Amino acid sequence: MARDKALDTNPQFLSVDLARQLLPGTFEHALNHLLDHEVDLAHCDARFKNDATGAPAYPPALLRKVVRFAYSQGIVRSRAIERVCHAHVTFMALCSMTAPHFTTIAHFVSARRDDIAPVFAAVLAVGDGQGLIGRAMFAIDGVKLPSNASKHRSGTRAGFTQRAEQLEAAAKMATDKGVIQGYTGVAAVDAKHQIIVDAQAHGTGAVKKTLPVFAPSDFTYDADARTCICPAGTSLNRRGARNITNGYVGEHFQGAKRDCAPCALRDQCLRTPTSTVVRNVAFFRGRENAEAETPTMRMPQRLDTPEGREQDGRRFATVEPVFANVRYNKRLDRFSLRGRTKVNGQWLLFCLVHTIETLTHAGYAA
């Protein structure tokens, strides 16, 4: 019977050259080279006042390297990032065996969002210097993602009763799968190498109340007499002889405070009964200049041409792979922060990771 060598799987003390763990041609090598040689991070030290007293701070590049590499691997949570800094040799090399605490990582991600834009611009300049931006076509689109916020805590503080009525509605976003609590991550992408040239996160979504709000069709409007009666049977006052809104001609009616304040249908008539005093309603008869074309009217005509269909197909092929990379390869299935400003910073971080990855594939610093 053959004899095999005994394998020792017990912990060993190994001599590791940390610098050689960042191999040329890899994302981590490009990231390390960018932050050490291309991006000026001197402004990041301005907030520290520990020249003579106080604990020493981490070098500006350390946390930026660790967080960006973690995001590139689909690791988002601060505790998980701290763990891999102790166990993963590439993370050890990036942080020089100085693993930051998870609270430090969490504070950096949420509080140092103002530093992301300058780094984003610097990396974009490097990409432009490498000839990766074509400037021939930019595709803009957005992706809706849930955020780390409770649906049941949305809305205003106008009172328990008012919030209870709007418990499942305030500040949520409509998608093809229903309503979510989240933000839209928007990116402008250059078509040549899919470099993200600009990115922002926006909070959208209309308020959806438990009780239906009366629409203009619920009001009795007499175009000849130019009068309007609300669902409660009260006549509204006409404001102005001619109302023009966004190029449309119509008539604007407003309720009186003495009628709207005690009205029993107030909750069904106003979207925010606690802050809105009276109801306003408008009825439009058509465009002020029916023959004039608007950009919205011209857009379908432009798209409904061979050139328009070809450009729309290029737009889809340019921006959608970027969202696929960020959402599925980098596992950004939700924003882990709260508030538009913090979410915008996290969205910029992921877009920055995509851009650095594109630089890596193009042979940067190899």
C-alpha positions as CSV (number, residue, x, y, z in Angstrom):
1,M,0.0,0.0,0.0
2,A,1.4,3.4,-1.0
3,R,2.5,5.8,1.8
4,D,1.6,9.5,1.5
5,K,3.4,12.4,3.1
6,A,1.8,13.7,6.2
7,L,0.1,17.1,5.7
8,D,0.4,19.6,8.6
9,T,-2.6,21.9,8.6
10,N,-1.8,23.5,12.0
11,P,-1.3,27.3,12.1
12,Q,2.1,28.3,10.8
13,F,4.2,31.4,11.1
14,L,5.0,32.5,7.6
15,S,7.2,35.3,6.3
16,V,5.1,37.3,3.8
17,D,6.3,40.2,1.6
18,L,3.2,42.5,1.8
19,A,4.2,44.6,-1.2
20,R,4.4,41.5,-3.5
21,Q,0.8,40.6,-2.6
22,L,-0.4,43.5,-4.8
23,L,0.3,41.9,-8.2
24,P,0.5,44.2,-11.3
25,G,-2.6,43.9,-13.5
26,T,-5.0,43.4,-10.5
27,F,-7.6,45.8,-9.1
28,E,-5.8,46.1,-5.8
29,H,-2.5,47.1,-7.5
30,A,-4.2,49.8,-9.6
31,L,-6.0,51.1,-6.5
32,N,-2.8,51.2,-4.4
33,H,-0.9,53.0,-7.2
34,L,-3.7,55.5,-7.8
35,L,-4.0,56.5,-4.1
36,D,-0.2,56.6,-3.5
37,H,0.9,58.3,-6.7
38,E,-1.9,59.9,-8.7
39,V,-4.5,61.3,-6.2
40,D,-3.6,64.2,-3.9
41,L,-5.0,63.4,-0.4
42,A,-3.3,66.2,1.5
43,H,-6.6,68.0,2.1
44,C,-7.8,65.0,4.1
45,D,-5.4,65.8,7.0
46,A,-6.9,69.3,7.5
47,R,-9.5,68.1,10.0
48,F,-6.9,66.6,12.4
49,K,-5.5,68.6,15.2
50,N,-3.1,66.0,16.7
51,D,0.3,67.5,15.8
52,A,1.4,67.7,19.5
53,T,-1.4,65.9,21.4
54,G,-4.0,63.3,20.6
55,A,-3.8,59.8,19.2
56,P,-2.2,59.3,15.8
57,A,-4.6,59.0,12.8
58,Y,-4.6,56.5,10.0
59,P,-2.9,57.7,6.8
60,P,-5.4,59.2,4.4
61,A,-5.0,56.5,1.8
62,L,-5.3,53.5,4.2
63,L,-9.1,53.5,4.8
64,R,-9.7,54.5,1.2
65,K,-7.8,51.5,-0.1
66,V,-9.5,49.1,2.3
67,V,-13.0,50.3,1.7
68,R,-12.7,50.5,-2.0
69,F,-11.2,47.0,-2.3
70,A,-13.9,45.6,0.0
71,Y,-16.6,47.1,-2.2
72,S,-14.9,45.6,-5.3
73,Q,-15.2,42.2,-3.6
74,G,-18.9,42.7,-2.6
75,I,-18.1,43.3,1.0
76,V,-20.1,46.3,2.3
77,R,-20.6,45.9,6.1
78,S,-18.0,47.4,8.3
79,R,-17.7,44.4,10.6
80,A,-17.0,42.2,7.6
81,I,-14.4,44.6,6.4
82,E,-12.6,44.5,9.7
83,R,-12.7,40.7,9.7
84,V,-11.0,40.4,6.3
85,C,-8.4,42.9,7.4
86,H,-7.3,40.4,10.0
87,A,-7.6,37.3,7.8
88,H,-7.2,38.1,4.1
89,V,-3.6,38.7,2.9
90,T,-4.5,41.3,0.3
91,F,-6.4,43.4,2.8
92,M,-3.4,43.0,5.2
93,A,-1.1,44.4,2.4
94,L,-3.4,47.3,1.7
95,C,-3.7,48.3,5.4
96,S,-0.1,47.3,6.2
97,M,-1.2,44.9,8.9
98,T,-3.0,47.8,10.7
99,A,-6.6,46.6,10.7
100,P,-9.0,49.5,11.5
101,H,-11.8,48.9,13.9
102,F,-15.3,48.5,12.3
103,T,-16.5,51.7,14.0
104,T,-13.7,53.6,12.4
105,I,-14.6,52.1,9.0
106,A,-18.3,52.9,9.5
107,H,-17.6,56.5,10.5
108,F,-15.3,56.9,7.5
109,V,-18.0,55.7,5.0
110,S,-20.8,57.8,6.5
111,A,-18.9,60.9,7.5
112,R,-16.1,61.4,4.9
113,R,-18.4,61.6,2.0
114,D,-17.1,65.1,1.1
115,D,-13.7,63.6,0.2
116,I,-15.2,61.2,-2.4
117,A,-15.9,63.8,-5.1
118,P,-12.3,65.1,-5.4
119,V,-11.0,61.5,-5.5
120,F,-13.7,60.7,-8.1
121,A,-12.6,63.7,-10.3
122,A,-8.9,62.8,-9.9
123,V,-9.4,59.2,-11.0
124,L,-11.6,60.4,-13.9
125,A,-8.7,62.7,-15.0
126,V,-6.4,59.6,-14.9
127,G,-8.8,57.7,-17.1
128,D,-8.9,60.7,-19.5
129,G,-5.1,60.8,-19.6
130,Q,-5.1,57.1,-20.5
131,G,-7.4,57.8,-23.5
132,L,-10.4,55.9,-22.1
133,I,-13.0,58.6,-22.5
134,G,-14.2,59.0,-26.1
135,R,-16.5,62.1,-25.6
136,A,-18.6,60.9,-28.6
137,M,-21.6,59.6,-26.6
138,F,-22.7,59.7,-23.0
139,A,-25.5,57.5,-21.8
140,I,-27.5,58.6,-18.7
141,D,-29.8,56.2,-16.7
142,G,-30.7,55.3,-13.2
143,V,-31.3,52.2,-11.1
144,K,-33.7,52.1,-8.1
145,L,-32.3,50.5,-5.0
146,P,-33.8,50.1,-1.5
147,S,-32.1,51.8,1.4
148,N,-31.4,50.9,5.0
149,A,-34.5,52.6,6.4
150,S,-37.7,51.4,7.8
151,K,-41.0,51.9,5.9
152,H,-42.8,52.2,9.2
153,R,-40.7,55.2,10.3
154,S,-41.2,57.3,7.2
155,G,-43.1,60.6,7.0
156,T,-43.3,63.7,9.1
157,R,-43.7,64.4,12.8
158,A,-47.0,66.2,12.5
159,G,-48.6,63.8,14.9
160,F,-49.2,60.2,15.7
161,T,-52.7,60.2,14.0
162,Q,-51.4,61.8,10.8
163,R,-48.4,59.4,10.6
164,A,-50.6,56.4,11.3
165,E,-52.8,57.3,8.3
166,Q,-49.7,57.5,6.1
167,L,-47.8,54.6,7.7
168,E,-47.2,52.7,4.5
169,A,-46.8,55.6,2.1
170,A,-44.5,58.6,2.9
171,A,-41.2,58.8,1.1
172,K,-41.3,55.5,-0.8
173,M,-40.4,54.8,-4.4
174,A,-42.6,53.1,-7.0
175,T,-41.0,50.3,-9.1
176,D,-42.3,47.5,-11.3
177,K,-42.2,45.3,-8.2
178,G,-44.3,47.6,-6.0
179,V,-43.3,50.4,-3.6
180,I,-39.8,50.4,-2.0
181,Q,-38.1,52.7,0.5
182,G,-35.0,53.8,-1.4
183,Y,-33.1,56.0,-3.9
184,T,-32.3,56.2,-7.5
185,G,-28.6,55.9,-8.4
186,V,-28.0,57.9,-11.6
187,A,-24.8,57.5,-13.7
188,A,-23.6,59.2,-16.8
189,V,-21.4,56.8,-18.7
190,D,-19.0,57.4,-21.6
191,A,-19.6,54.9,-24.5
192,K,-15.9,54.2,-25.4
193,H,-14.9,52.2,-22.3
194,Q,-17.9,52.6,-20.0
195,I,-16.2,55.1,-17.7
196,I,-18.6,56.7,-15.3
197,V,-18.1,60.5,-15.7
198,D,-20.7,61.6,-13.2
199,A,-22.9,60.0,-10.6
200,Q,-25.6,61.1,-8.1
201,A,-28.2,59.4,-5.9
202,H,-31.7,61.0,-5.8
203,G,-34.6,60.3,-3.5
204,T,-37.9,60.2,-5.4
205,G,-41.4,58.9,-5.1
206,A,-44.8,60.4,-4.6
207,V,-46.8,60.2,-1.3
208,K,-49.4,57.5,-1.4
209,K,-52.0,57.9,1.3
210,T,-54.3,55.3,2.8
211,L,-57.3,57.5,2.0
212,P,-57.7,58.5,-1.7
213,V,-57.1,62.1,-2.5
214,F,-59.8,63.8,-4.5
215,A,-58.7,64.3,-8.1
216,P,-59.9,67.2,-10.3
217,S,-62.4,64.9,-11.9
218,D,-64.2,64.7,-8.5
219,F,-64.9,68.4,-8.7
220,T,-67.9,69.8,-10.6
221,Y,-66.5,72.2,-13.2
222,D,-68.6,74.3,-15.5
223,A,-66.5,75.6,-18.4
224,D,-69.2,78.0,-19.7
225,A,-70.1,79.5,-16.3
226,R,-66.4,79.2,-15.2
227,T,-67.4,77.8,-11.8
228,C,-66.2,74.9,-9.7
229,I,-67.9,73.1,-6.8
230,C,-65.9,70.8,-4.5
231,P,-67.0,67.3,-3.4
232,A,-68.4,68.8,-0.2
233,G,-70.8,71.0,-2.3
234,T,-68.9,74.3,-1.7
235,S,-68.1,76.8,-4.5
236,L,-64.4,77.5,-5.0
237,N,-63.1,81.0,-5.9
238,R,-61.6,81.5,-9.4
239,R,-58.1,83.0,-9.3
240,G,-57.3,85.2,-12.3
241,A,-59.0,85.5,-15.6
242,R,-56.4,83.3,-17.5
243,N,-54.0,80.8,-16.0
244,I,-51.0,79.4,-17.9
245,T,-49.0,76.6,-16.4
246,N,-46.1,75.0,-18.3
247,G,-47.6,76.3,-21.6
248,Y,-51.1,75.0,-20.9
249,V,-54.1,77.3,-20.6
250,G,-56.7,76.7,-17.9
251,E,-58.5,78.0,-14.9
252,H,-57.3,77.9,-11.3
253,F,-59.7,77.6,-8.4
254,Q,-59.0,77.8,-4.7
255,G,-61.1,77.1,-1.6
256,A,-61.7,79.5,1.2
257,K,-60.1,78.9,4.6
258,R,-63.5,79.3,6.4
259,D,-64.8,76.4,4.3
260,C,-61.7,74.1,4.1
261,A,-60.7,74.3,7.7
262,P,-63.8,72.7,9.3
263,C,-64.6,70.5,6.3
264,A,-65.3,66.8,7.1
265,L,-63.7,65.7,3.8
266,R,-60.4,67.5,4.5
267,D,-58.3,64.3,4.9
268,Q,-59.6,63.1,1.6
269,C,-59.1,66.4,-0.2
270,L,-55.6,67.4,0.9
271,R,-52.4,65.4,0.7
272,T,-51.0,67.0,3.8
273,P,-54.0,68.2,5.9
274,T,-51.9,69.3,8.8
275,S,-49.8,71.8,6.8
276,T,-51.9,72.7,3.8
277,V,-54.6,75.3,4.5
278,V,-56.9,75.2,1.5
279,R,-57.4,73.1,-1.6
280,N,-56.3,74.3,-5.1
281,V,-57.5,72.7,-8.3
282,A,-56.9,73.6,-12.0
283,F,-58.6,72.6,-15.2
284,F,-56.7,72.9,-18.5
285,R,-58.2,73.4,-22.0
286,G,-55.0,72.9,-24.1
287,R,-51.7,74.4,-25.0
288,E,-51.2,78.1,-25.3
289,N,-49.6,77.7,-28.7
290,A,-50.9,74.4,-30.1
291,E,-48.7,74.5,-33.1
292,A,-45.4,75.0,-31.2
293,E,-43.4,71.8,-30.7
294,T,-42.0,71.0,-27.3
295,P,-38.9,69.0,-26.6
296,T,-41.1,66.2,-25.2
297,M,-43.1,66.2,-28.4
298,R,-39.9,66.1,-30.5
299,M,-38.3,63.3,-28.6
300,P,-40.6,60.4,-29.9
301,Q,-40.2,61.7,-33.4
302,R,-36.4,61.7,-33.1
303,L,-36.4,58.2,-31.6
304,D,-38.7,56.8,-34.2
305,T,-36.0,57.0,-36.9
306,P,-33.2,54.5,-37.8
307,E,-30.6,56.8,-36.3
308,G,-32.7,57.3,-33.1
309,R,-33.3,53.6,-32.7
310,E,-29.5,52.9,-33.2
311,Q,-28.6,55.6,-30.6
312,D,-31.1,54.3,-28.1
313,G,-29.7,50.8,-28.5
314,R,-26.2,52.1,-27.9
315,R,-27.4,53.9,-24.8
316,F,-28.8,50.7,-23.4
317,A,-25.6,48.8,-24.2
318,T,-23.5,51.5,-22.7
319,V,-25.1,52.1,-19.3
320,E,-26.8,48.8,-18.4
321,P,-23.6,46.7,-18.1
322,V,-22.4,49.3,-15.6
323,F,-25.4,48.8,-13.4
324,A,-25.1,45.0,-13.8
325,N,-21.5,45.2,-12.6
326,V,-22.3,47.4,-9.6
327,R,-25.5,45.6,-8.6
328,Y,-24.6,41.9,-9.2
329,N,-20.8,41.6,-9.4
330,K,-20.2,44.1,-6.5
331,R,-23.4,43.0,-4.7
332,L,-24.9,46.4,-4.2
333,D,-28.5,45.2,-3.7
334,R,-29.3,48.0,-1.3
335,F,-27.8,51.2,0.2
336,S,-26.6,50.5,3.8
337,L,-26.8,54.2,4.8
338,R,-29.6,56.6,5.6
339,G,-30.3,60.0,4.2
340,R,-29.7,61.3,0.6
341,T,-26.3,62.9,1.4
342,K,-24.8,59.7,2.8
343,V,-26.4,57.5,0.2
344,N,-25.0,59.7,-2.5
345,G,-21.5,59.2,-1.0
346,Q,-21.9,55.5,-1.0
347,W,-23.1,55.5,-4.6
348,L,-20.1,57.5,-5.6
349,L,-17.8,55.0,-3.9
350,F,-19.3,52.1,-5.9
351,C,-19.1,54.1,-9.1
352,L,-15.5,54.9,-8.3
353,V,-14.8,51.2,-7.8
354,H,-16.2,50.5,-11.3
355,T,-14.0,53.2,-12.9
356,I,-10.8,51.9,-11.2
357,E,-11.7,48.4,-12.4
358,T,-12.1,49.7,-15.9
359,L,-8.6,51.3,-15.6
360,T,-7.2,48.0,-14.4
361,H,-8.7,46.1,-17.4
362,A,-7.1,48.7,-19.7
363,G,-3.7,47.9,-18.3
364,Y,-3.2,50.9,-16.0
365,A,-0.1,50.6,-13.7
366,A,0.5,47.0,-15.0
